[in-house]
Amino acid sequence: MSWKDLVIAVVAGDNREQEIARCAVRAGAKVRCFGFPWPEAGIEGAYHAADAADALKGADVALFPIPGITPEGALFAPKLGSKIIPTREMMAGMRRPGHIILGWADSNLKAICEELKITIHEYEWDVDLMLLRGPAIVEGVLKAIIENTDITIHRSRICLVGHGTIGALLARTLVSLGAYVTVAARNPVQRAAAQAAGANSVTLEELERVLPETDILVGSVPKQIVKEKELQALPKHALVVDVAAPPGSIDQASAKALGLKTIWARGMGSRAPVTVGRSQWIGVSRRIEDILKARSGGS
């Protein structure tokens, strides 16, 4: 089996998926699309389906968005106006063996795919892909901070929870812009890396101590760490920005109840959809090549 024999469904997402669909067409696949903003001129070589089930009909591979599944179980599709919640009926039209490539899957999607013998490939936390799309995410977070504060990033006091791939890129950028950055992380190596990049660092147990002097709190860990007790220590003018995958780093309901301005900055890669769409395709196409190789017996 080769690319020209492959049917790829691109379902949900934002403008990044337009570029991913174009890349799939250029690779030689037959491409079926639904659930992301459709350009006025269309996408040459791609079929615009009537709904998600129509897009998935006959597909060997389905590409769902990196931001994955919302808390109510819907695929990330902020511009669609309606929710795409995976069901057995929606997925049943895929060819077997089918494959879904996406950021991450919830228990509902996993159960459906197990029943239908469809393999899930998750890549939300692939370090190489995070680095490729990282600059666009950082630019998007900076945009969110600028648009929601009355102060400059320069000389502001920023507490960043987490120093993984995206957290480290954020910390380095914020330091370069002149912010006073404190990184809270459990891992001592990450704390040392933050210090080497010009930030201060504290353990998670010390987080509450630095929050009273914080202007902007940024969470980058996909595990809820900052809860009501810690949030109560923030000054009322503080901006809360969560860039992590669900459930996020921060108890956003408590933050809002405390009157704190709170932004869940998901899908920040959409700031540069062409650049990020192409970088995502690098990771996606590598997985598709592995699927094709396996179907050909590894030759």
C-alpha positions as CSV (number, residue, x, y, z in Angstrom):
1,M,0.0,0.0,0.0
2,S,1.3,3.5,-0.8
3,W,0.2,7.1,-0.3
4,K,-1.9,7.1,-3.5
5,D,-4.0,4.2,-2.1
6,L,-4.6,6.0,1.2
7,V,-7.8,7.7,2.2
8,I,-7.2,10.3,5.0
9,A,-10.0,12.1,6.9
10,V,-9.1,15.4,8.5
11,V,-11.8,16.1,11.1
12,A,-12.2,19.1,13.4
13,G,-9.6,21.7,14.3
14,D,-8.9,25.2,13.1
15,N,-6.9,26.9,10.3
16,R,-4.0,24.6,11.0
17,E,-6.0,21.7,9.6
18,Q,-6.4,23.5,6.3
19,E,-2.6,23.3,5.8
20,I,-2.5,19.7,7.1
21,A,-5.1,18.8,4.4
22,R,-3.0,20.5,1.7
23,C,0.0,18.5,2.9
24,A,-1.9,15.3,2.7
25,V,-3.1,16.1,-0.8
26,R,0.5,16.9,-1.9
27,A,1.6,13.5,-0.4
28,G,-0.7,11.8,-2.9
29,A,-3.5,10.7,-0.5
30,K,-7.3,11.0,-1.1
31,V,-8.4,13.6,1.5
32,R,-11.8,14.0,3.1
33,C,-12.4,17.0,5.4
34,F,-15.0,18.3,7.9
35,G,-15.1,20.5,11.0
36,F,-12.5,23.2,10.5
37,P,-12.9,26.6,8.7
38,W,-13.2,25.8,5.0
39,P,-11.5,28.4,2.7
40,E,-13.7,30.2,0.2
41,A,-11.7,28.8,-2.7
42,G,-11.7,25.3,-1.2
43,I,-8.7,23.0,-0.9
44,E,-7.7,21.6,-4.3
45,G,-7.8,17.8,-4.3
46,A,-9.7,17.6,-1.0
47,Y,-13.4,16.6,-0.5
48,H,-15.5,18.8,1.8
49,A,-17.7,16.4,3.6
50,A,-21.3,17.1,4.9
51,D,-20.5,15.9,8.4
52,A,-17.9,14.0,10.4
53,A,-19.3,10.6,9.5
54,D,-19.2,11.5,5.8
55,A,-15.6,12.5,6.2
56,L,-14.6,9.3,7.9
57,K,-16.5,7.1,5.4
58,G,-13.9,4.8,3.8
59,A,-10.9,6.5,5.6
60,D,-7.8,4.4,6.4
61,V,-6.5,7.2,8.7
62,A,-8.3,9.9,10.6
63,L,-6.4,13.0,11.7
64,F,-8.0,14.7,14.8
65,P,-6.6,17.9,16.3
66,I,-3.6,18.2,18.7
67,P,-5.7,19.9,21.4
68,G,-7.6,16.7,21.7
69,I,-10.9,16.3,23.5
70,T,-12.7,19.0,25.5
71,P,-14.0,18.2,29.0
72,E,-17.5,17.4,27.6
73,G,-15.9,14.9,25.1
74,A,-15.9,17.0,21.9
75,L,-13.1,17.3,19.4
76,F,-11.4,20.7,19.4
77,A,-13.3,22.7,16.7
78,P,-13.6,26.3,18.0
79,K,-15.0,27.8,14.8
80,L,-17.6,25.1,13.9
81,G,-20.5,26.4,15.9
82,S,-21.5,22.9,17.0
83,K,-19.8,20.0,18.8
84,I,-18.2,16.9,17.3
85,I,-18.5,14.2,19.9
86,P,-17.2,10.9,18.7
87,T,-19.8,8.1,18.5
88,R,-19.7,4.5,17.3
89,E,-22.0,5.5,14.4
90,M,-19.6,8.3,13.4
91,M,-16.5,6.1,13.4
92,A,-18.0,2.9,12.0
93,G,-17.6,3.9,8.4
94,M,-13.7,3.8,8.6
95,R,-11.9,1.0,6.8
96,R,-10.2,-1.7,8.9
97,P,-7.6,-1.8,10.1
98,G,-8.2,1.9,10.9
99,H,-6.0,4.4,12.6
100,I,-6.6,7.7,14.4
101,I,-3.8,10.2,14.9
102,L,-4.4,13.0,17.4
103,G,-3.0,14.9,20.3
104,W,-4.7,12.7,23.0
105,A,-7.8,10.6,23.4
106,D,-10.3,10.4,26.2
107,S,-11.9,7.3,27.6
108,N,-15.0,7.5,25.3
109,L,-12.9,7.6,22.1
110,K,-10.6,4.9,23.4
111,A,-13.6,2.6,24.1
112,I,-15.2,3.2,20.7
113,C,-11.9,2.5,18.9
114,E,-11.3,-0.7,20.9
115,E,-14.7,-2.0,19.9
116,L,-14.2,-1.1,16.3
117,K,-10.6,-2.3,16.1
118,I,-9.2,1.1,15.3
119,T,-5.7,2.0,16.6
120,I,-5.1,5.3,18.3
121,H,-1.8,7.1,17.9
122,E,-1.4,10.0,20.4
123,Y,1.3,12.6,20.0
124,E,0.4,15.6,22.3
125,W,3.6,15.1,24.3
126,D,6.1,14.2,21.5
127,V,9.1,16.4,22.3
128,D,10.2,16.9,18.7
129,L,6.7,18.0,17.6
130,M,6.4,20.3,20.6
131,L,9.7,22.0,19.7
132,L,8.6,22.5,16.1
133,R,5.3,24.2,17.0
134,G,6.7,25.7,20.2
135,P,7.6,29.2,18.9
136,A,4.0,29.7,17.6
137,I,2.6,28.6,20.9
138,V,4.9,31.0,22.8
139,E,3.9,33.9,20.5
140,G,0.2,33.0,21.1
141,V,0.7,33.1,24.8
142,L,2.5,36.4,24.6
143,K,-0.5,37.8,22.6
144,A,-2.9,36.5,25.3
145,I,-0.9,38.2,28.0
146,I,-0.6,41.5,26.2
147,E,-4.3,41.6,25.3
148,N,-5.4,40.9,28.9
149,T,-3.2,43.1,31.0
150,D,-2.6,46.8,31.6
151,I,1.1,46.3,32.3
152,T,4.1,45.4,30.2
153,I,5.7,42.0,30.2
154,H,8.9,43.9,30.8
155,R,9.5,44.1,34.6
156,S,6.3,42.3,35.4
157,R,6.5,39.5,38.0
158,I,5.6,36.2,36.3
159,C,5.2,32.8,38.0
160,L,5.4,29.9,35.6
161,V,4.3,26.5,36.8
162,G,6.2,23.8,35.0
163,H,9.4,23.8,33.0
164,G,8.8,21.1,30.3
165,T,9.3,21.6,26.6
166,I,6.8,24.5,26.2
167,G,7.4,25.8,29.8
168,A,11.1,26.1,29.1
169,L,10.5,28.0,25.8
170,L,8.1,30.3,27.6
171,A,10.5,31.0,30.5
172,R,13.4,31.8,28.2
173,T,11.3,34.2,26.1
174,L,9.8,35.9,29.1
175,V,13.2,36.4,30.7
176,S,14.5,37.8,27.4
177,L,11.7,40.4,27.4
178,G,12.8,41.6,30.8
179,A,10.2,39.9,33.0
180,Y,11.1,38.8,36.5
181,V,10.3,35.1,36.1
182,T,10.0,32.5,38.9
183,V,9.6,28.8,37.8
184,A,7.8,26.4,40.1
185,A,8.7,22.8,39.3
186,R,8.9,19.5,41.0
187,N,12.0,18.2,39.1
188,P,15.3,19.6,40.4
189,V,16.9,19.4,36.9
190,Q,14.1,21.6,35.5
191,R,14.6,24.0,38.4
192,A,18.3,24.1,37.6
193,A,17.6,24.7,33.9
194,A,15.3,27.6,34.8
195,Q,18.0,29.1,36.9
196,A,20.5,28.7,34.0
197,A,18.0,30.5,31.7
198,G,17.9,33.5,34.0
199,A,14.8,32.7,36.0
200,N,14.4,32.1,39.7
201,S,13.0,28.7,40.7
202,V,11.1,27.2,43.6
203,T,9.6,23.8,44.4
204,L,5.9,23.3,44.1
205,E,5.7,23.3,47.9
206,E,7.2,26.8,47.9
207,L,4.7,28.1,45.2
208,E,2.3,29.7,47.7
209,R,5.2,31.9,49.1
210,V,5.8,33.6,45.7
211,L,2.2,34.1,44.6
212,P,1.4,37.2,46.7
213,E,4.0,39.2,44.6
214,T,2.9,37.8,41.2
215,D,1.3,39.8,38.4
216,I,0.9,36.9,35.9
217,L,0.5,33.2,36.8
218,V,1.1,30.8,33.9
219,G,0.4,27.0,34.1
220,S,2.1,24.7,31.6
221,V,1.6,21.2,33.2
222,P,-1.3,19.0,32.2
223,K,-2.1,18.2,35.8
224,Q,-4.1,20.4,38.2
225,I,-1.5,21.7,40.6
226,V,-2.7,25.2,41.5
227,K,-5.9,25.0,43.5
228,E,-8.1,27.4,45.5
229,K,-5.7,27.5,48.4
230,E,-2.8,28.7,46.3
231,L,-5.0,31.0,44.2
232,Q,-6.2,32.9,47.3
233,A,-2.6,34.1,47.7
234,L,-2.6,35.9,44.3
235,P,-3.3,39.7,44.3
236,K,-6.6,40.7,42.8
237,H,-5.0,42.3,39.7
238,A,-3.2,39.1,38.7
239,L,-3.8,37.5,35.4
240,V,-4.1,33.7,35.3
241,V,-3.1,32.0,32.0
242,D,-3.3,28.2,31.6
243,V,-1.6,26.8,28.5
244,A,-1.8,23.1,29.5
245,A,-3.9,20.3,28.0
246,P,-7.0,19.3,30.0
247,P,-7.4,19.4,33.0
248,G,-4.9,22.2,32.9
249,S,-2.5,23.3,35.6
250,I,-4.9,25.6,37.4
251,D,-8.3,25.2,39.0
252,Q,-9.9,27.7,36.7
253,A,-13.3,27.6,38.2
254,S,-11.8,28.6,41.6
255,A,-9.8,31.3,39.9
256,K,-12.9,32.8,38.3
257,A,-14.9,32.5,41.6
258,L,-12.1,34.5,43.3
259,G,-12.6,37.3,40.7
260,L,-9.2,36.6,38.9
261,K,-9.1,37.2,35.2
262,T,-8.5,33.8,33.8
263,I,-7.6,32.7,30.3
264,W,-7.3,29.1,29.1
265,A,-4.8,29.6,26.2
266,R,-5.4,26.3,24.4
267,G,-4.7,26.0,20.7
268,M,-2.1,28.8,20.6
269,G,-0.5,27.2,17.6
270,S,-3.3,28.6,15.6
271,R,-1.5,32.0,15.7
272,A,0.6,30.8,12.7
273,P,-1.6,28.1,11.1
274,V,0.6,27.5,8.0
275,T,3.8,27.2,10.0
276,V,2.3,25.0,12.7
277,G,0.2,23.0,10.2
278,R,3.3,22.0,8.3
279,S,5.2,21.2,11.5
280,Q,2.3,19.0,12.7
281,W,2.4,17.3,9.3
282,I,6.0,16.3,10.0
283,G,4.9,14.3,13.0
284,V,1.7,13.0,11.4
285,S,3.3,11.9,8.1
286,R,6.0,10.0,10.1
287,R,3.3,8.0,11.8
288,I,1.5,7.4,8.5
289,E,4.7,6.1,7.0
290,D,5.0,3.7,9.9
291,I,1.5,2.5,9.3
292,L,2.1,2.0,5.6
293,K,5.4,0.1,6.3
294,A,3.6,-2.2,8.7
295,R,0.9,-2.9,6.2
296,S,3.6,-3.8,3.6
297,G,5.2,-6.2,6.0
298,G,7.9,-3.9,7.2
299,S,9.6,-3.8,3.8
